Amino acid sequence: MNELFLIITLLVSFGGTILFLKVFGKGGLFAWIGIVTVFANIEVTIVVHAFGMDQTLGNTLFAATFLATDILSELYGKKDATKGVLAGIFSSLTFILLSFLWVHYIPAESDWASEYVHGLFSNTPRMLLSSLIAYVISEFVDVSLYHAWWNLTEKKTGSHTKMLWFRNNFSTLISQFVNIVLFNFGAFLGIYTFKELLAITASCYVIYIATSLLDTPFVYIARKIVKKEEMNK
């Protein structure tokens, strides 16, 4: 069932990106980045076996943040894409602060949830910090590469819009590699053996390759939605 759940999560995360853009416009992308960043920081604490590999969850949700920043780059420019990255950073920092406070409350006698919250979040500061560092660096790499590839494709084709698939895929594939290496080695070095860590990192990157390639149609859909709305104004 893990494979099915991962596919459903991917459809929800990518579909939600388009839905928030359609309903709320550019601001919806900022909001969606914040939402999936928080959820991904929770999911990433879980390791599952799917598609024949051990992998951390959060891959598909983090992939949605890269999709959202690529859409912002494509449709609104580097400045707004950078704001999208900042939205994710502020969301992560807020989540880290609040989750730290949750485990330090003194529960009432009638409380039943604190034990589970404490069990989940008291052992995750290292993961959350690693996730934040990896997110910040990889997202800025993604935005910078996207516009670097854009300059290249525009020079090669003479068109500002052609080869969207190229700049989208190659910026995301490289930045996702940076993301997964920084996170896995920051969060799990010393917890898993080096061999196990390499295997988990490789399997996670395989998933990232798949999600990176699959997000390209959604960037085209987003561009079509925004162009249609601009024509109807």
C-alpha positions in Angstrom: 0.0 0.0 0.0 3.0 2.4 0.5 3.4 2.8 -3.2 -0.3 3.7 -3.6 -0.1 6.2 -0.8 3.0 7.9 -2.3 1.2 8.3 -5.6 -1.8 9.8 -3.9 0.4 12.1 -1.9 2.1 13.2 -5.1 -1.2 13.9 -6.9 -2.4 15.9 -3.8 0.8 17.9 -3.5 1.1 18.8 -7.2 -2.7 19.1 -7.7 -2.9 21.3 -4.7 -0.2 23.6 -6.1 -2.3 24.2 -9.2 -5.6 24.5 -7.3 -4.1 27.2 -5.0 -2.8 29.0 -8.0 -6.1 28.8 -9.8 -8.2 30.0 -6.8 -5.9 32.4 -5.0 -3.4 33.4 -7.7 0.2 34.1 -6.9 -0.5 34.4 -3.2 -1.9 30.9 -3.2 1.5 29.6 -4.2 3.1 31.3 -1.2 0.4 29.8 1.1 0.8 26.3 -0.4 4.6 26.4 0.0 4.0 27.2 3.7 1.5 24.4 4.1 3.4 21.6 2.5 6.7 22.7 4.1 5.1 22.1 7.6 3.6 18.8 6.6 6.8 17.7 5.0 8.8 18.4 8.1 6.4 16.1 10.0 6.5 13.4 7.3 10.2 13.4 6.9 10.6 11.8 10.4 9.2 8.5 8.9 11.1 5.9 7.0 9.1 3.5 4.8 9.8 0.8 2.3 8.3 1.4 -1.1 9.2 0.6 -4.7 11.8 -1.8 -3.4 13.7 0.8 -1.4 13.8 2.3 2.1 13.2 6.1 1.9 12.1 9.0 4.1 8.7 10.4 3.6 8.3 14.1 2.8 9.9 13.6 -0.7 6.7 14.3 -2.6 5.7 17.2 -0.4 9.1 18.9 -0.6 8.9 18.3 -4.4 5.7 20.5 -4.4 7.7 23.4 -3.0 10.2 23.1 -5.9 7.2 23.0 -8.3 5.7 26.1 -6.7 9.0 28.1 -6.9 9.5 27.0 -10.5 6.0 28.2 -11.4 6.8 31.5 -9.6 10.0 31.8 -11.5 8.4 31.0 -14.8 5.3 33.3 -14.4 6.3 36.0 -12.0 10.1 36.3 -12.0 13.0 35.6 -9.7 12.0 38.2 -7.1 8.7 36.4 -6.4 10.3 33.0 -6.6 12.7 34.2 -3.8 9.7 35.3 -1.8 8.3 31.8 -2.2 11.6 30.4 -0.7 11.3 32.8 2.2 7.7 31.7 2.8 9.0 28.1 3.2 11.9 29.3 5.5 9.5 31.3 7.8 7.1 28.3 7.9 9.8 25.9 8.8 11.2 28.2 11.5 7.8 28.7 13.0 7.1 25.0 13.0 10.5 24.3 14.7 9.8 26.8 17.4 6.3 25.6 18.1 7.2 21.9 18.1 10.0 22.7 20.6 7.5 24.4 22.9 4.9 21.5 22.6 7.2 19.0 24.2 8.0 21.3 27.1 4.4 22.0 28.3 3.4 20.3 31.5 0.3 18.3 30.6 -2.8 18.1 32.7 -3.9 14.9 34.3 -6.6 14.4 31.7 -4.2 14.8 28.8 -3.7 11.9 26.5 -1.9 13.4 23.5 1.3 14.8 25.1 3.0 11.4 25.3 2.7 10.9 21.6 3.6 14.5 20.7 6.7 14.2 22.9 7.7 10.9 21.4 7.5 12.3 17.9 9.0 15.8 18.3 11.4 15.5 21.2 13.9 13.5 19.1 13.6 15.5 15.9 15.4 18.8 16.4 18.4 17.5 14.4 16.1 16.4 11.6 14.2 19.7 11.5 17.4 21.7 11.5 18.9 19.5 8.8 15.7 19.8 6.8 15.7 23.6 7.2 19.4 23.9 6.1 18.9 21.6 3.2 15.7 23.4 2.1 17.2 26.9 2.2 20.3 25.9 0.2 18.6 23.7 -2.3 15.7 26.2 -3.0 18.0 29.1 -3.6 20.1 26.8 -5.9 16.9 25.9 -7.7 15.8 29.5 -8.3 19.3 30.6 -9.4 19.7 27.6 -11.7 16.2 28.1 -13.2 17.1 31.6 -14.3 20.6 30.7 -15.4 19.1 27.9 -17.7 16.5 30.4 -18.8 19.1 32.8 -20.0 20.8 30.0 -21.8 17.7 28.7 -23.6 16.6 32.2 -24.5 20.0 32.8 -26.2 19.9 29.4 -28.0 16.3 29.7 -29.2 15.7 33.4 -29.4 12.4 32.8 -27.5 11.6 33.7 -23.9 9.1 30.9 -23.5 10.6 27.8 -25.3 12.3 24.9 -23.6 10.4 25.3 -20.3 10.9 21.6 -19.7 14.7 22.0 -19.9 15.0 24.8 -17.3 12.4 23.2 -15.1 13.9 19.7 -15.0 17.6 20.5 -14.9 17.2 23.1 -12.1 15.0 20.8 -10.0 17.1 17.7 -10.6 20.3 19.4 -9.4 18.7 21.2 -6.5 16.9 18.1 -5.3 20.2 16.2 -5.3 21.7 19.0 -3.1 18.6 18.8 -0.9 18.6 15.0 -0.3 22.3 14.8 0.4 22.4 17.6 2.9 19.3 16.4 4.7 20.1 12.7 4.9 23.7 13.1 6.0 22.8 15.9 8.4 19.9 14.1 10.0 21.0 10.5 9.9 24.8 10.4 10.0 25.8 8.2 13.0 22.2 6.8 13.2 22.5 4.6 10.2 25.6 3.0 8.9 27.3 4.8 6.1 26.3 2.0 3.7 22.6 2.2 4.8 22.8 6.0 4.5 24.0 5.9 1.0 21.3 3.4 0.1 18.6 5.6 1.6 20.0 8.7 -0.1 20.1 6.9 -3.5 16.6 5.6 -3.1 15.3 9.0 -2.1 16.9 10.6 -5.1 15.4 8.1 -7.4 12.0 9.2 -6.1 13.1 12.9 -6.5 14.0 12.2 -10.1 10.6 10.7 -10.8 8.8 13.6 -9.1 11.0 16.2 -10.8 10.1 14.8 -14.2 6.4 14.4 -13.4 6.1 18.0 -12.2 6.9 19.5 -15.7 3.3 19.1 -17.1 2.0 21.0 -14.0 4.3 24.0 -14.8 2.8 24.0 -18.4 -0.7 23.8 -16.9 0.1 26.7 -14.5 1.4 28.8 -17.4 -1.8 28.1 -19.4 -4.0 29.0 -16.5 -2.3 32.4 -15.9 -2.2 33.3 -19.6 -5.9 32.5 -19.9 -6.7 34.7 -16.9 -4.6 37.5 -18.3 -6.5 37.3 -21.6 -9.8 37.4 -19.9 -9.0 40.6 -17.9 
